[in-house]
Amino acid sequence: MSETTLPATHAAPTAHPGMFLQVVIATLLGLALGVFAPGLAAQTRWASDLFLHLIVMAVGPLLFCIVVTGIVGAGSLRTVGRLGAKALLYFEAMTTLVLLVAVGIAMLLQPGRGIVFTPTADDTRVISSYAHNAHVMHEGGITEFLLGLIPHTPADAFAQGNVLQILFFAILFGCCLSQIGEAGAPIVRLIDALSALFSRMMRFIIALAPLGVFGAMATTTARYGLGAIGHLAAFVVLYFAVITLFILCGLGLCLRLSGVSPIRFFRYFRTEFAITFATTASDAVLPSIMAKLEQLGVDRQVVGLVVPAGYSFNLDALSIYLGLAVIFLAQATGTVLSAWQIIIMLATALVTSKGAHGVPGIAIVVLAATLSAIPSIPVASLVMLLAVDWFIGIARAVGNLAGNCVAPVVIGAWEGKLDRKRAAEILSRA
């Protein structure tokens, strides 16, 4: 089949420039309402829930259309395979490296030192649902993970919003569609039209981002308060600091090696970072970052394959969280870990974190699955992190988004499909 790509008019929508200011204002208003009128603020949760539910509704079909058109547009399965192999190699190398660095930093700085935590019966009851899900995840192992990639039916994958299953079905669908020649041309046109339709739908949904930001900030501030972090503040601050260093130094170096200015690059995505920071969810900005990367000069096929795959496999910030959290909990509960136990923990974390994007509370579930590989750490100790999981989620979402913005640039430069001159011109105006 001849190469087919999305027309420019079908590009995913970007957030308009004024939205950045709207998001900032909504954030400040939400914080103020949560501090000065917590009773009223608690009733605004519907705003953030509405926004996130709309995102979940639209992101699955849009993701499917983007991946299928990316595969068909690549022209050959050999190109798709090469891009996929390089992307997975980059994802695994990066997530493994940051996990090792996080463990090293935690062991050096010892954020859990001085905390004496003994889980109570209430703590065990609170964490029981997470621990049960983690037990199922851990017992299944690699076999259950691989079988979990295949949906019972295509409709089931979309109904559950399972990103990995949608991705698997889209890849299989796109590969087969690219092999049936002209007989598949009507389907290609249909997918193209559906892509334009869901991109337009996402444009309307993104316009509601300030409302979602306001509701999230108001309800969270009312629930936790500004001083509720308490003795967990050191861990929260440490995580934010490590994520900042990861973005500026780790990802910044990758951009430098790719011939792109890191400061201008991250400024270019400032609206998307603002939305993700406030909502702790990056699904809303998926179409926006893909459109901006294409405008930046990254090849459309690279963007169409690497970004959706990165949302499931390139979870750098989650890996950092797992590395820091396990060592923190070990120190807080007085557990001494051997080198072998740490190796087991790292291997378990790398497996259980796959496909963890976009599922509410999944970080706690994945962490519980990781702890199950080290039984000496009480799983009930996770109750300490539940209280600050939303705050941790801010940095986790921003870090994951940053990694998925940079990955297509790195793969594009590796493939020779990055227009550096165009990137410099676009970024100079950012």
C-alpha positions in Angstrom: 0.0 0.0 0.0 1.3 3.4 -0.8 2.4 5.6 2.0 -0.6 7.2 3.8 -0.3 10.0 6.4 -2.7 12.2 8.2 -3.4 15.5 6.4 -2.3 18.6 8.2 -5.9 19.5 8.9 -6.2 16.2 10.8 -3.4 17.0 13.2 -4.2 16.6 16.8 -5.1 19.9 18.5 -2.7 21.9 20.6 -3.8 23.9 23.6 -4.2 27.6 22.7 -1.7 30.1 24.2 -4.3 31.6 26.5 -4.9 28.3 28.2 -1.6 28.5 30.1 -2.8 31.6 31.9 -6.2 30.0 32.5 -4.6 26.9 34.1 -2.5 29.1 36.4 -5.5 31.1 37.5 -7.6 28.0 38.0 -4.7 26.5 40.1 -4.5 29.6 42.4 -8.3 29.8 42.8 -8.5 26.1 43.6 -5.7 26.4 46.2 -7.4 29.5 47.8 -10.8 27.8 48.0 -9.3 24.7 49.5 -7.5 26.7 52.2 -10.2 29.3 53.1 -13.4 27.3 52.4 -12.6 23.6 52.7 -16.2 22.6 53.1 -17.2 24.3 49.8 -14.1 23.0 48.1 -14.9 19.4 48.9 -18.0 19.7 46.8 -16.0 20.7 43.6 -14.6 17.2 43.1 -17.1 16.6 40.3 -15.2 19.1 38.1 -11.9 17.1 38.1 -13.8 13.8 37.8 -15.8 15.1 34.8 -12.7 16.2 33.0 -10.8 13.0 33.6 -13.8 10.8 32.6 -14.0 12.8 29.3 -10.3 12.1 28.7 -10.7 8.4 29.4 -13.7 8.3 27.0 -11.8 9.8 24.1 -8.2 8.8 24.5 -8.6 5.0 23.6 -10.2 5.5 20.2 -7.8 8.4 19.4 -4.8 6.3 20.4 -6.0 3.4 18.2 -6.4 5.7 15.1 -3.0 7.4 15.7 -1.1 4.0 15.9 -2.9 2.5 12.9 -2.2 5.5 10.7 1.4 5.7 11.9 2.0 2.0 10.9 0.2 2.3 7.5 2.0 5.6 6.8 5.4 4.0 7.6 5.1 2.2 4.2 6.7 -1.1 5.3 6.6 -3.4 8.3 10.4 -3.4 8.3 10.3 0.3 9.1 7.8 -0.2 11.9 9.9 -3.1 13.4 13.0 -1.0 13.3 11.4 2.0 15.0 9.7 -0.3 17.6 12.9 -2.1 18.4 14.9 1.2 18.9 12.1 2.7 21.0 11.9 -0.4 23.3 15.6 -0.5 23.6 15.7 3.2 24.6 12.7 2.8 27.0 14.2 -0.2 28.9 17.7 1.4 29.1 16.3 4.7 30.5 13.9 3.1 33.0 16.6 0.7 34.3 19.1 3.5 34.6 16.9 5.8 36.5 15.7 3.0 38.8 19.3 2.2 39.7 20.1 5.9 40.3 17.0 6.3 42.5 18.0 3.4 44.7 21.5 4.8 45.0 20.3 8.3 46.0 17.9 6.8 48.6 20.6 4.7 50.1 22.9 7.7 50.2 20.5 10.3 51.7 18.4 7.8 53.8 15.1 9.8 53.7 13.4 7.2 56.0 16.0 7.4 58.8 14.6 8.6 62.1 11.0 7.4 61.3 9.8 4.7 63.5 6.8 3.1 61.9 4.9 0.1 63.2 1.8 -0.9 61.1 -1.4 -1.2 63.0 -4.5 -3.4 62.3 -6.2 -0.3 60.8 -3.2 0.3 58.5 -3.4 -3.3 57.3 -7.1 -2.9 56.6 -6.7 0.3 54.7 -4.0 -1.1 52.4 -5.7 -4.6 52.0 -7.3 -3.8 48.6 -4.0 -2.6 47.1 -2.2 -5.6 48.5 -4.7 -8.0 47.0 -4.4 -6.5 43.6 -0.6 -6.5 44.0 -0.7 -10.2 44.9 -2.6 -11.0 41.7 -0.2 -9.0 39.7 2.9 -10.6 41.3 1.6 -14.2 41.2 0.8 -13.9 37.5 4.4 -13.1 36.5 5.6 -12.7 33.0 3.1 -15.2 31.6 0.1 -13.3 33.0 1.6 -10.0 31.8 2.0 -11.3 28.2 -1.5 -12.9 28.2 -2.9 -9.6 29.5 -1.7 -7.8 26.4 -4.4 -9.7 24.4 -8.0 -8.4 24.9 -10.9 -10.9 25.0 -12.5 -8.8 22.3 -11.5 -5.5 20.8 -14.5 -3.9 22.3 -13.5 -5.1 25.7 -10.1 -3.3 25.5 -11.8 0.0 24.6 -14.5 -0.5 27.3 -11.9 -1.0 30.0 -9.6 1.7 28.7 -6.7 -0.8 28.8 -3.9 1.1 27.1 -1.7 -1.9 26.5 -4.5 -4.0 25.0 -5.6 -1.1 22.7 -1.9 -0.6 21.7 -1.5 -4.4 20.9 -4.8 -4.5 18.9 -3.8 -1.3 17.0 -0.4 -2.6 16.1 -1.9 -5.9 14.8 -4.6 -4.1 13.0 -2.2 -1.6 11.4 0.3 -4.3 10.3 -2.5 -6.4 8.7 -4.0 -3.3 7.0 -0.7 -2.4 5.5 -0.4 -5.8 3.9 -3.8 -6.1 2.1 -3.0 -3.5 -0.6 -5.8 -1.5 -2.3 -8.5 -3.6 -0.6 -7.7 -1.8 2.6 -7.9 1.7 1.1 -11.5 2.4 2.3 -10.5 1.3 5.8 -7.6 3.7 5.7 -9.8 6.6 4.7 -12.3 5.6 7.5 -9.5 5.5 10.1 -8.3 8.9 8.8 -11.7 10.4 9.2 -12.1 8.9 12.7 -8.8 10.3 13.6 -10.0 13.8 12.6 -13.2 13.2 14.5 -11.6 12.2 17.8 -9.0 14.9 17.4 -11.8 17.5 17.2 -13.5 15.9 20.2 -10.3 16.1 22.2 -10.1 19.8 21.3 -13.4 20.4 23.0 -12.3 18.3 26.0 -9.0 20.2 26.4 -10.9 23.5 26.5 -12.3 22.2 29.9 -8.9 21.7 31.4 -9.0 24.8 33.6 -12.3 23.5 35.2 -10.6 20.1 35.9 -7.6 21.9 37.3 -9.7 24.0 39.6 -11.6 21.0 41.0 -8.5 18.9 41.5 -6.7 21.7 43.4 -9.6 22.7 45.5 -10.6 19.2 46.7 -7.0 18.0 47.3 -6.1 21.1 49.3 -9.3 20.8 51.3 -8.6 17.1 52.1 -4.9 17.3 53.0 -4.3 20.9 53.9 -1.1 22.7 53.3 0.7 21.3 56.4 -0.5 17.7 56.3 2.6 16.3 54.7 4.3 16.2 58.2 7.2 13.9 58.5 6.8 12.7 54.9 7.8 16.1 53.6 11.4 15.1 53.2 10.5 12.2 51.0 8.1 14.3 48.9 10.8 17.1 48.5 13.4 14.5 47.6 11.2 13.0 44.9 10.5 16.4 43.4 14.3 17.2 43.5 15.2 13.9 41.8 12.5 14.4 39.1 13.8 17.9 38.5 17.4 16.6 38.2 16.2 13.8 35.9 14.5 16.3 33.6 17.2 19.0 33.5 20.3 16.7 33.5 19.2 13.3 32.2 16.7 14.3 29.6 18.5 17.6 29.0 21.6 15.6 28.0 19.6 13.5 25.6 18.3 16.6 23.9 21.7 18.1 23.7 23.1 15.0 22.0 20.1 15.2 19.6 21.0 18.8 18.7 18.0 20.4 20.5 18.1 23.1 23.1 16.7 21.7 26.4 15.5 25.0 27.9 13.7 26.1 24.8 12.3 22.5 24.3 10.7 22.4 27.7 9.5 25.9 27.4 7.8 24.9 24.2 5.7 22.4 26.1 5.0 24.7 29.1 1.1 24.6 28.6 1.1 20.8 28.6 3.3 20.6 31.7 1.0 23.1 33.5 -2.1 20.9 32.7 -0.3 17.7 33.8 1.1 19.4 36.9 -2.3 20.4 38.1 -4.3 17.3 37.1 -1.6 14.6 37.7 -2.8 13.1 34.4 -1.0 13.4 31.0 -3.7 11.8 28.8 -5.3 15.1 28.1 -2.2 16.5 26.4 -1.4 13.4 24.3 -2.8 14.8 21.0 -1.2 18.2 21.8 2.3 16.9 22.4 2.1 14.7 19.2 1.1 17.7 17.1 3.8 19.9 18.6 6.5 17.3 18.0 5.5 17.0 14.4 5.6 20.8 14.1 9.0 20.7 15.7 10.3 18.6 12.8 10.1 15.0 14.2 8.9 12.6 11.5 5.2 11.8 11.7 5.7 8.0 11.8 8.2 8.3 14.6 5.8 10.4 16.6 2.8 8.1 15.9 4.6 5.0 17.1 7.0 6.2 19.9 4.6 8.5 21.8 1.7 6.0 22.3 4.2 3.2 23.1 5.9 5.5 25.6 2.8 6.1 27.5 2.9 2.4 28.5 6.5 1.5 28.5 8.5 4.7 29.1 7.5 5.4 32.7 10.8 6.9 34.0 9.3 8.9 36.8 7.4 5.9 38.1 10.7 3.9 38.1 12.3 6.7 40.2 9.4 6.6 42.6 9.6 2.8 43.0 13.4 3.0 43.7 13.0 5.8 46.3 9.9 4.4 47.9 11.1 0.9 48.6 14.3 2.1 50.2 12.4 4.7 52.2 9.9 2.1 53.5 12.8 -0.3 54.4 14.5 2.5 56.4 11.2 3.6 58.0 10.4 0.1 59.2 13.9 -0.8 60.2 14.3 -3.4 57.5 17.9 -4.2 56.3 18.0 -5.2 52.7 20.7 -7.4 51.2 22.2 -6.8 47.8 20.3 -9.8 46.4 17.0 -8.5 47.8 17.6 -5.1 46.1 18.3 -6.9 42.7 15.1 -8.9 43.0 13.2 -5.6 43.8 14.6 -3.9 40.8 13.7 -6.8 38.5 10.2 -7.0 39.9 9.7 -3.2 39.6 10.7 -3.2 35.9 8.1 -5.9 35.1 5.2 -4.7 37.3 5.5 -1.1 36.1 4.7 -1.9 32.5 1.3 -0.8 31.4 0.8 1.2 34.7 -0.1 4.4 33.0 -3.4 6.0 33.5 -4.8 3.7 36.2 -6.0 5.4 39.4 -3.9 4.3 42.4 -1.7 2.1 40.2 1.5 3.5 41.7 0.5 2.0 45.1 -0.5 -1.3 43.5 2.8 -1.5 41.6 4.7 -0.6 44.7 2.9 -3.3 46.7 3.7 -5.8 44.0 7.4 -4.8 44.2 7.3 -5.2 48.0 5.9 -8.7 47.7 9.2 -9.7 46.3 10.8 -8.6 49.5 8.5 -10.0 52.3 10.6 -8.6 55.1 9.2 -5.1 54.4 5.6 -4.9 55.8 3.2 -4.2 52.9 1.0 -2.3 55.4 3.7 0.3 55.6 2.4 1.6 52.3 -0.3 3.4 54.3 2.4 6.1 55.0 2.6 6.9 51.3 -1.2 6.9 50.7 -1.6 10.3 52.4 0.9 12.0 50.0 0.3 9.9 46.9 -1.5 12.8 45.1 1.4 15.2 45.7 3.8 12.5 44.6 1.6 12.0 41.5 2.2 15.6 40.4 6.0 15.0 39.9 5.4 11.5 38.7 3.0 12.7 35.9 5.3 15.6 34.9 8.4 13.4 34.8 6.7 10.7 32.7 5.4 13.4 30.3 8.8 14.9 30.0 10.3 11.5 29.2 7.7 10.9 26.5 8.2 14.3 24.9 12.0 13.7 24.7 11.9 10.0 23.5 10.5 10.8 19.9 13.3 13.4 19.5 16.0 10.9 20.5 14.5 8.2 18.3 14.0 10.7 15.4 17.6 11.8 15.7 18.8 8.2 15.8 16.7 7.4 12.7 17.8 10.5 10.9 14.2 11.7 10.9 14.6 14.9 12.9 14.7 18.2 11.1 17.1 20.1 13.4 16.9 23.3 11.4 13.2 23.4 11.7 13.4 22.5 15.4 15.8 25.4 16.1 13.5 27.8 14.2 10.3 26.7 16.0 12.0 26.7 19.5 13.5 30.1 18.9 9.9 31.5 18.8 8.7 29.5 21.9 
